């Protein structure tokens, strides 16, 4: 019902929006509504539905970040631009008189309470200063009402969607900081009192021309509570928000503890390797044959049963990496940057890595130490099993976009929580999940988190989303019926159960 009211407000007010302030105010409303529409369309993924086993995709996370960024951009301009232009000078009980504009604070003795009280005498007339005061007060009140309506509406959702709240706190630190700044504005008692009294004053200004700002005051839920004298509503919301933050901090501590335990175990177990990989001693000719199969965005899956960490990774395969391609393969690509098209190798997110590319470090992988990095194919080949998958057919524009996304992961720490909904930390299979964000990937739910394993990636090859170019099992090259041999390995006791997702969008 609330959403219908907001949408009706947007449609009606657009018809008479005149000033730049009005148009920008509506832009903020539209952005706010877009966020709540996104959340309403993803009740499963954000944790509003119980028993739902579907994570936010990388594309969804990107859209969420974009909406939050646009809201923060609007908040900054609104409270640094529109609000300072407005006059919320009515901060206490008031009386209105006719005449030239003035606001004077007065005092009187309240015989019922036996104490002196402050009040304001607001004198308004037909002079230009009075008209400007009303207009600017309407602007300030409307912006604050949007703040209250949107923030407390979001808090209600976050109170039920623990997963979304966890994502905001854990993986979107900048966005979480924005939310904290909004919280400080919404919880400011002086701002609430000024909005309440200024709204009451505006309510007595009948017969004035309607504006976007005045109309919003008629629709706002918070405005209705203020007009009905339900000032206890703010106190209930304050206590509610504080309780949610305390509960959220509790869950955050649990998340950090499990991450520390996983990191400690992973780094320790990673020290144990019982022998060298069977493919480490491939001849230069065989290695060159594998290299010839690789193209930018090809995927490499491997198995290392001689490493202790491999025993604890669910599925047959234990690791997946992305082939970036040599500089000569990338020099023809173009990419959009700051409103213009440039050479891909000139993009500021790519240039810091050109020297490593020239050294043959073309395998992008997430390792426990040092995190997301690039290595040579020779370093990667200390393995027993190898799968080479060619990327789906795509336009050069899409290829450049996906490759840029891959380069942007370099330097991120390893995700010891194995959470696909985390972008600040990356595990090997999350690289593929993040780069190919439009691809519907199978996932599993483990310890309250959605995870993606190398086997999940391999199953997409069985579904022919990726072309299977080379296959080595237990050190031996498979030359016939590669898809059948790969499927057999995935269906072994070590493999993960098949999960079809449908669709092969790159």
FIKE-539139 format. One record per residue (C-alpha): residue number from 1; residue in three letters; x negated, y, z negated. Coordinates in pm, whole numbers, plus 50000, padded with zeros to 5 digits. Example, Ala and Ser with C-alpha at 12.3 -4.5 7.8 and 13.67 -1.06 7.14 Angstrom:
2
     k     r      px      py      pz
     1   ALA   48770   49550   49220
     2   SER   48633   49894   49286
end
This chain:
506
     k     r      px      py      pz
     1   UNK   50000   50000   50000
     2   UNK   49717   50242   49910
     3   UNK   49552   50174   50244
     4   UNK   49874   50260   50432
     5   UNK   49897   50590   50244
     6   UNK   49539   50680   50332
     7   UNK   49588   50591   50699
     8   UNK   49910   50790   50718
     9   UNK   49727   51085   50565
    10   UNK   49450   51064   50822
    11   UNK   49692   51057   51114
    12   UNK   49907   51340   50988
    13   UNK   49625   51575   50888
    14   UNK   49435   51533   51213
    15   UNK   49716   51717   51390
    16   UNK   49643   52049   51223
    17   UNK   49276   52029   51126
    18   UNK   49129   52367   51227
    19   UNK   48814   52473   51043
    20   UNK   48479   52291   51047
    21   UNK   48528   52222   50676
    22   UNK   48865   52058   50745
    23   UNK   48726   51847   51027
    24   UNK   48431   51735   50819
    25   UNK   48659   51660   50526
    26   UNK   48864   51431   50751
    27   UNK   48545   51267   50873
    28   UNK   48465   51179   50512
    29   UNK   48812   51033   50464
    30   UNK   48778   50825   50779
    31   UNK   48439   50695   50667
    32   UNK   48576   50606   50325
    33   UNK   48870   50426   50481
    34   UNK   48638   50240   50719
    35   UNK   48450   50102   50418
    36   UNK   48766   49979   50248
    37   UNK   48892   49835   50575
    38   UNK   48563   49644   50607
    39   UNK   48599   49511   50252
    40   UNK   48963   49412   50308
    41   UNK   48861   49221   50622
    42   UNK   48590   49027   50436
    43   UNK   48759   48909   50112
    44   UNK   48592   48571   50142
    45   UNK   48242   48698   50218
    46   UNK   48233   48961   49941
    47   UNK   48362   48723   49675
    48   UNK   48722   48837   49629
    49   UNK   48857   48494   49715
    50   UNK   48783   48204   49486
    51   UNK   48655   47881   49630
    52   UNK   48547   48050   49951
    53   UNK   48220   47922   50098
    54   UNK   48129   48180   50364
    55   UNK   47844   48432   50332
    56   UNK   47814   48782   50471
    57   UNK   47639   48756   50804
    58   UNK   47334   48967   50882
    59   UNK   47555   49176   51111
    60   UNK   47806   49229   50829
    61   UNK   47528   49339   50595
    62   UNK   47406   49586   50853
    63   UNK   47757   49726   50894
    64   UNK   47799   49754   50516
    65   UNK   47471   49943   50488
    66   UNK   47572   50173   50773
    67   UNK   47907   50256   50611
    68   UNK   47744   50322   50275
    69   UNK   47483   50543   50441
    70   UNK   47753   50744   50618
    71   UNK   47939   50787   50289
    72   UNK   47624   50903   50114
    73   UNK   47554   51145   50398
    74   UNK   47907   51283   50359
    75   UNK   47873   51303   49982
    76   UNK   47554   51506   50009
    77   UNK   47703   51750   50258
    78   UNK   48031   51772   50069
    79   UNK   47881   51840   49727
    80   UNK   47590   52047   49857
    81   UNK   47797   52227   50120
    82   UNK   48173   52237   50071
    83   UNK   48186   52230   49690
    84   UNK   47937   52516   49630
    85   UNK   48152   52727   49863
    86   UNK   48458   52657   49651
    87   UNK   48566   52815   49323
    88   UNK   48662   52568   49053
    89   UNK   48661   52842   48792
    90   UNK   48985   52733   48623
    91   UNK   48839   52512   48354
    92   UNK   49094   52545   48072
    93   UNK   49464   52620   48013
    94   UNK   49568   52930   48210
    95   UNK   49841   53178   48285
    96   UNK   49900   53350   48619
    97   UNK   49967   53721   48661
    98   UNK   50034   53936   48971
    99   UNK   49780   54191   49086
   100   UNK   49429   54221   49227
   101   UNK   49222   53906   49190
   102   UNK   49045   53843   48860
   103   UNK   48980   53561   48613
   104   UNK   48936   53659   48251
   105   UNK   48877   53425   47960
   106   UNK   49081   53511   47651
   107   UNK   49134   53366   47303
   108   UNK   49442   53322   47088
   109   UNK   49529   53161   46759
   110   UNK   49732   52842   46773
   111   UNK   49952   52842   46464
   112   UNK   50051   52478   46513
   113   UNK   49691   52355   46517
   114   UNK   49564   52639   46298
   115   UNK   49270   52708   46527
   116   UNK   49154   52958   46786
   117   UNK   49186   52839   47150
   118   UNK   49041   52968   47475
   119   UNK   49255   53024   47783
   120   UNK   49224   53200   48117
   121   UNK   49429   53478   48269
   122   UNK   49421   53433   48648
   123   UNK   49546   53738   48838
   124   UNK   49643   53673   49201
   125   UNK   49788   53895   49469
   126   UNK   49797   53947   49843
   127   UNK   49442   54081   49860
   128   UNK   49175   53902   50062
   129   UNK   48981   53797   49750
   130   UNK   49288   53617   49611
   131   UNK   49344   53438   49942
   132   UNK   48981   53328   49959
   133   UNK   48996   53206   49600
   134   UNK   49299   52985   49676
   135   UNK   49143   52845   49994
   136   UNK   48813   52767   49827
   137   UNK   48985   52612   49526
   138   UNK   49183   52387   49760
   139   UNK   48857   52276   49921
   140   UNK   48683   52196   49592
   141   UNK   48983   52015   49443
   142   UNK   49030   51801   49756
   143   UNK   48665   51695   49770
   144   UNK   48671   51598   49402
   145   UNK   48996   51405   49448
   146   UNK   48838   51206   49731
   147   UNK   48548   51133   49497
   148   UNK   48780   51001   49226
   149   UNK   49014   50811   49457
   150   UNK   48736   50640   49651
   151   UNK   48503   50568   49362
   152   UNK   48759   50417   49126
   153   UNK   48911   50225   49415
   154   UNK   48568   50081   49493
   155   UNK   48508   49998   49126
   156   UNK   48831   49797   49118
   157   UNK   48703   49589   49410
   158   UNK   48357   49549   49259
   159   UNK   48508   49429   48932
   160   UNK   48653   49130   49116
   161   UNK   48384   49082   49382
   162   UNK   48082   48989   49174
   163   UNK   47890   48881   49481
   164   UNK   47934   49218   49652
   165   UNK   47833   49396   49333
   166   UNK   47526   49177   49307
   167   UNK   47430   49257   49667
   168   UNK   47460   49630   49603
   169   UNK   47244   49609   49293
   170   UNK   46990   49353   49403
   171   UNK   46935   49384   49775
   172   UNK   47046   49739   49855
   173   UNK   46850   49942   49599
   174   UNK   46887   50272   49783
   175   UNK   47260   50221   49834
   176   UNK   47288   50118   49470
   177   UNK   47115   50441   49372
   178   UNK   47368   50635   49579
   179   UNK   47646   50459   49392
   180   UNK   47485   50562   49062
   181   UNK   47477   50925   49176
   182   UNK   47843   50906   49269
   183   UNK   47912   50750   48930
   184   UNK   47751   51046   48754
   185   UNK   47972   51286   48950
   186   UNK   48288   51086   48886
   187   UNK   48218   51050   48513
   188   UNK   48141   51420   48458
   189   UNK   48405   51537   48208
   190   UNK   48369   51905   48300
   191   UNK   48430   51827   48669
   192   UNK   48742   51629   48578
   193   UNK   48881   51912   48364
   194   UNK   48816   52176   48632
   195   UNK   48983   51958   48894
   196   UNK   49282   51897   48665
   197   UNK   49340   52264   48580
   198   UNK   49267   52388   48934
   199   UNK   49515   52136   49074
   200   UNK   49778   52264   48830
   201   UNK   49713   52621   48944
   202   UNK   49747   52523   49309
   203   UNK   50075   52352   49230
   204   UNK   50222   52691   49139
   205   UNK   50120   52850   49471
   206   UNK   50439   52777   49667
   207   UNK   50508   52900   50019
   208   UNK   50145   52904   50130
   209   UNK   50029   52769   50466
   210   UNK   49950   52397   50461
   211   UNK   49590   52285   50507
   212   UNK   49416   51951   50516
   213   UNK   49294   52020   50163
   214   UNK   49634   52111   50019
   215   UNK   49799   51815   50189
   216   UNK   49550   51573   50040
   217   UNK   49645   51696   49694
   218   UNK   50000   51576   49768
   219   UNK   49882   51226   49863
   220   UNK   49598   51157   49618
   221   UNK   49658   50891   49354
   222   UNK   49435   51071   49106
   223   UNK   49624   51396   49173
   224   UNK   49952   51224   49089
   225   UNK   49810   51101   48758
   226   UNK   49688   51452   48676
   227   UNK   50023   51608   48763
   228   UNK   50205   51354   48547
   229   UNK   49984   51444   48253
   230   UNK   49827   51097   48245
   231   UNK   49487   51225   48138
   232   UNK   49436   50902   47947
   233   UNK   49389   50744   48291
   234   UNK   49041   50892   48310
   235   UNK   48945   50748   47972
   236   UNK   49068   50403   48073
   237   UNK   48869   50425   48395
   238   UNK   48557   50540   48210
   239   UNK   48575   50244   47973
   240   UNK   48652   50010   48260
   241   UNK   48350   50125   48462
   242   UNK   48114   50100   48166
   243   UNK   48235   49746   48096
   244   UNK   48177   49643   48455
   245   UNK   47826   49788   48457
   246   UNK   47737   49598   48142
   247   UNK   47873   49276   48290
   248   UNK   47685   49344   48611
   249   UNK   47356   49393   48428
   250   UNK   47411   49055   48264
   251   UNK   47441   48879   48599
   252   UNK   47141   49072   48729
   253   UNK   46925   48935   48448
   254   UNK   47029   48579   48537
   255   UNK   46941   48637   48901
   256   UNK   46599   48775   48817
   257   UNK   46525   48486   48581
   258   UNK   46603   48221   48842
   259   UNK   46394   48412   49094
   260   UNK   46094   48418   48861
   261   UNK   46125   48043   48795
   262   UNK   46147   47969   49167
   263   UNK   45848   48189   49245
   264   UNK   45637   48028   48972
   265   UNK   45722   47678   49094
   266   UNK   45681   47763   49462
   267   UNK   45338   47920   49425
   268   UNK   45216   47634   49207
   269   UNK   45356   47356   49428
   270   UNK   45221   47528   49737
   271   UNK   44866   47456   49618
   272   UNK   44912   47080   49661
   273   UNK   44837   46937   50008
   274   UNK   44746   46570   50026
   275   UNK   44597   46563   50380
   276   UNK   44573   46755   50705
   277   UNK   44862   46765   50952
   278   UNK   44869   46510   51232
   279   UNK   44897   46785   51495
   280   UNK   44607   46987   51362
   281   UNK   44361   46796   51580
   282   UNK   44548   46842   51910
   283   UNK   44317   46901   52205
   284   UNK   44288   47248   52353
   285   UNK   44475   47122   52660
   286   UNK   44768   46995   52455
   287   UNK   44775   47318   52254
   288   UNK   44777   47519   52575
   289   UNK   45067   47308   52702
   290   UNK   45267   47399   52389
   291   UNK   45174   47764   52424
   292   UNK   45299   47763   52783
   293   UNK   45645   47661   52657
   294   UNK   45665   47959   52423
   295   UNK   45835   48284   52520
   296   UNK   45919   48591   52309
   297   UNK   46181   48493   52047
   298   UNK   46118   48117   52083
   299   UNK   46163   47925   51757
   300   UNK   45916   47677   51609
   301   UNK   46030   47423   51349
   302   UNK   45790   47198   51161
   303   UNK   45766   46927   50900
   304   UNK   45478   46883   50653
   305   UNK   45553   46579   50434
   306   UNK   45197   46598   50295
   307   UNK   45276   46921   50110
   308   UNK   45455   46910   49775
   309   UNK   45681   47203   49861
   310   UNK   45820   47011   50158
   311   UNK   45972   46758   49915
   312   UNK   46195   47023   49762
   313   UNK   46327   47186   50081
   314   UNK   46666   47035   50173
   315   UNK   46674   46868   50512
   316   UNK   46436   46698   50752
   317   UNK   46246   47008   50865
   318   UNK   46071   47228   50613
   319   UNK   45981   47550   50794
   320   UNK   46080   47766   51092
   321   UNK   45898   48054   51261
   322   UNK   45951   48297   51551
   323   UNK   45715   48343   51844
   324   UNK   45669   48716   51911
   325   UNK   45488   48697   52241
   326   UNK   45160   48844   52363
   327   UNK   45128   49219   52436
   328   UNK   45122   49152   52812
   329   UNK   45461   48978   52776
   330   UNK   45609   49272   52585
   331   UNK   45468   49570   52775
   332   UNK   45753   49578   53028
   333   UNK   46022   49600   52759
   334   UNK   46192   49929   52677
   335   UNK   46359   50029   52351
   336   UNK   46569   50323   52235
   337   UNK   46411   50541   51964
   338   UNK   46539   50874   51832
   339   UNK   46766   50928   52129
   340   UNK   46523   50840   52407
   341   UNK   46395   50527   52577
   342   UNK   46028   50441   52516
   343   UNK   45791   50152   52582
   344   UNK   45851   49873   52331
   345   UNK   45482   49860   52235
   346   UNK   45498   50234   52154
   347   UNK   45771   50198   51893
   348   UNK   45643   50306   51547
   349   UNK   45759   49975   51395
   350   UNK   45551   49783   51650
   351   UNK   45229   49982   51690
   352   UNK   45087   49894   51342
   353   UNK   45077   49528   51449
   354   UNK   44922   49560   51796
   355   UNK   44574   49472   51676
   356   UNK   44696   49146   51522
   357   UNK   44885   49064   51842
   358   UNK   44567   49116   52042
   359   UNK   44398   48867   51806
   360   UNK   44651   48601   51903
   361   UNK   44855   48628   51583
   362   UNK   45190   48577   51751
   363   UNK   45370   48343   51507
   364   UNK   45601   48535   51274
   365   UNK   45670   48339   50956
   366   UNK   45766   48389   50593
   367   UNK   45518   48228   50354
   368   UNK   45519   48218   49975
   369   UNK   45201   48417   49991
   370   UNK   45176   48684   50130
   371   UNK   45541   48698   50245
   372   UNK   45643   48775   50603
   373   UNK   45326   48777   50813
   374   UNK   45184   48683   51154
   375   UNK   44946   48393   51224
   376   UNK   44789   48221   51520
   377   UNK   44937   47910   51675
   378   UNK   44626   47717   51563
   379   UNK   44694   47809   51200
   380   UNK   45058   47705   51235
   381   UNK   44974   47362   51378
   382   UNK   44861   47205   51047
   383   UNK   45183   47000   51065
   384   UNK   45322   46654   51152
   385   UNK   45640   46742   51342
   386   UNK   45708   47028   51583
   387   UNK   46017   47154   51763
   388   UNK   45993   47434   52022
   389   UNK   46324   47605   52102
   390   UNK   46366   47863   52376
   391   UNK   46587   48162   52303
   392   UNK   46932   48187   52465
   393   UNK   46970   48381   52788
   394   UNK   47002   48751   52710
   395   UNK   46953   49092   52868
   396   UNK   46618   49267   52840
   397   UNK   46785   49530   52620
   398   UNK   46906   49263   52378
   399   UNK   46568   49091   52382
   400   UNK   46395   49417   52289
   401   UNK   46646   49480   52009
   402   UNK   46596   49133   51858
   403   UNK   46219   49155   51887
   404   UNK   46215   49493   51717
   405   UNK   46424   49346   51436
   406   UNK   46165   49070   51406
   407   UNK   45876   49315   51381
   408   UNK   46066   49512   51115
   409   UNK   46056   49210   50881
   410   UNK   45674   49203   50864
   411   UNK   45550   49284   50515
   412   UNK   45867   49189   50329
   413   UNK   45813   48963   50024
   414   UNK   45917   48600   50018
   415   UNK   46271   48533   49896
   416   UNK   46226   48289   49609
   417   UNK   46602   48299   49553
   418   UNK   46665   48167   49908
   419   UNK   46962   48400   49949
   420   UNK   47073   48474   50307
   421   UNK   47258   48783   50182
   422   UNK   46927   48937   50080
   423   UNK   46749   49161   50329
   424   UNK   46479   49305   50105
   425   UNK   46321   48959   50062
   426   UNK   46300   48693   50333
   427   UNK   46252   48316   50339
   428   UNK   46148   48142   50663
   429   UNK   46493   48041   50787
   430   UNK   46631   48381   50685
   431   UNK   46401   48533   50946
   432   UNK   46601   48357   51215
   433   UNK   46929   48441   51037
   434   UNK   46835   48810   51030
   435   UNK   46688   48842   51378
   436   UNK   46967   48647   51548
   437   UNK   47230   48819   51337
   438   UNK   47512   48776   51590
   439   UNK   47468   48397   51595
   440   UNK   47715   48210   51369
   441   UNK   47485   48005   51147
   442   UNK   47574   47710   50923
   443   UNK   47489   47765   50555
   444   UNK   47507   47586   50222
   445   UNK   47596   47719   49879
   446   UNK   47330   47643   49618
   447   UNK   47317   47778   49261
   448   UNK   47569   48047   49346
   449   UNK   47384   48164   49659
   450   UNK   47431   48103   50028
   451   UNK   47123   47947   50182
   452   UNK   47015   47857   50532
   453   UNK   46768   47573   50589
   454   UNK   46550   47487   50891
   455   UNK   46785   47196   50963
   456   UNK   47069   47444   51006
   457   UNK   46862   47611   51277
   458   UNK   46781   47278   51441
   459   UNK   47149   47180   51460
   460   UNK   47212   47486   51676
   461   UNK   46970   47333   51928
   462   UNK   47175   47011   51924
   463   UNK   47474   47230   52012
   464   UNK   47265   47370   52300
   465   UNK   47253   47726   52168
   466   UNK   46875   47697   52211
   467   UNK   46697   47499   52481
   468   UNK   46480   47222   52342
   469   UNK   46142   47259   52518
   470   UNK   45900   47039   52317
   471   UNK   45935   46781   52042
   472   UNK   45668   46608   51833
   473   UNK   45767   46360   51561
   474   UNK   45513   46212   51318
   475   UNK   45229   46346   51531
   476   UNK   45353   46196   51859
   477   UNK   45497   46381   52155
   478   UNK   45848   46276   52258
   479   UNK   45880   46270   52636
   480   UNK   46230   46127   52691
   481   UNK   46576   46218   52561
   482   UNK   46452   46501   52341
   483   UNK   46803   46606   52220
   484   UNK   46880   46248   52117
   485   UNK   46552   46211   51927
   486   UNK   46605   46545   51749
   487   UNK   46961   46452   51652
   488   UNK   46842   46116   51519
   489   UNK   46586   46289   51295
   490   UNK   46851   46532   51168
   491   UNK   47090   46244   51096
   492   UNK   46828   46052   50897
   493   UNK   46848   46022   50519
   494   UNK   46634   46334   50487
   495   UNK   46848   46547   50717
   496   UNK   47131   46781   50624
   497   UNK   47488   46702   50716
   498   UNK   47593   46843   51052
   499   UNK   47782   47172   51039
   500   UNK   47927   47304   51362
   501   UNK   47972   47680   51377
   502   UNK   48066   47733   51741
   503   UNK   47951   48015   51963
   504   UNK   47596   48088   52077
   505   UNK   47576   48468   52078
   506   UNK   47208   48579   52069
end
